[in-house]
């Protein structure tokens, strides 16, 4: 896929290419949208490695959830990609509002 996906069929084909590149066994499921894919690794700890393999380097951490997680975002083969992964860095307790 050299161009931005314009149809759901293009995105589905992109999902097939993605699974061929990173390995089907490493992915639990892929959400397919017309203009992007969301990857959920079989093991959350592999999310960062999958993102790196796809050339995705931007990350946003979400430590306030249980468990915390990181979402890696970027572009791969002309598509926007989101890859879930384990929370980076040290684990700290989520903040809560004062009671």
C-alpha positions in Angstrom: 0.0 0.0 0.0 1.8 3.1 -1.2 -1.0 5.6 -0.8 -3.4 6.6 2.0 -6.2 4.1 2.4 -9.4 5.4 0.8 -11.8 2.6 1.5 -12.5 0.0 4.1 -11.2 -2.7 1.7 -7.9 -0.8 1.5 -7.6 -0.7 5.3 -8.5 -4.4 5.5 -5.7 -5.2 3.0 -3.4 -3.0 5.2 -4.3 -5.1 8.2 -3.3 -8.2 6.3 0.0 -6.6 5.3 0.6 -5.6 8.9 0.0 -9.1 10.2 2.4 -10.5 7.6 5.1 -8.0 8.7 4.9 -8.3 12.5 3.6 -11.8 12.8 0.0 -13.0 13.3 0.8 -14.7 16.6 2.0 -11.4 18.1 -1.3 -9.6 17.5 -4.5 -10.3 19.5 -6.7 -8.1 17.3 -6.7 -5.2 14.9 -9.4 -2.5 14.7 -9.9 -1.6 11.0 -11.1 1.9 10.1 -11.2 3.6 6.7 -8.2 5.7 7.5 -6.3 4.0 10.3 -5.6 0.7 12.1 -5.4 0.1 15.9 -3.2 -2.8 16.9 -3.7 -4.7 20.2 -0.8 -7.0 20.8 -1.3 -10.5 22.2 1.1 -9.5 25.0 0.9 -5.8 25.9 4.6 -5.8 26.7 5.4 -6.4 23.0 3.6 -3.2 22.0 6.7 -1.0 22.0 8.6 -3.6 19.9 5.8 -3.9 17.4 5.6 -0.1 17.1 9.4 0.1 16.6 9.3 -2.6 13.9 6.7 -0.5 12.1 8.8 2.7 12.5 6.3 4.3 14.9 8.1 6.4 17.5 5.6 8.9 19.1 4.1 7.7 22.3 1.5 8.9 24.8 1.4 7.4 28.3 -1.8 6.8 30.2 -0.8 6.0 33.8 -4.1 6.9 35.4 -5.8 3.7 34.3 -5.5 0.3 35.8 -3.4 -1.1 34.3 -1.7 1.9 32.7 -0.7 1.7 29.1 1.1 3.5 26.3 -0.3 4.2 22.8 2.3 4.5 20.1 1.1 6.6 17.1 2.5 7.3 13.6 2.2 6.4 10.0 2.9 3.1 8.3 2.4 2.4 4.6 0.4 5.5 4.2 -2.0 4.7 7.1 -2.3 6.2 10.5 -1.4 3.6 13.1 -2.1 3.2 16.8 -0.3 0.5 18.7 -1.2 -0.3 22.4 1.7 -1.2 24.7 2.6 -1.6 28.3 3.1 1.6 30.2 6.7 2.9 29.9 8.8 3.8 32.8 8.2 3.2 36.5 4.9 2.2 37.7 3.3 4.7 40.0 -0.1 4.8 41.6 -2.8 6.7 39.7 -3.7 10.1 41.0 -7.2 10.6 42.4 -9.2 13.7 43.2 -9.3 14.6 46.9 -12.4 13.3 48.6 
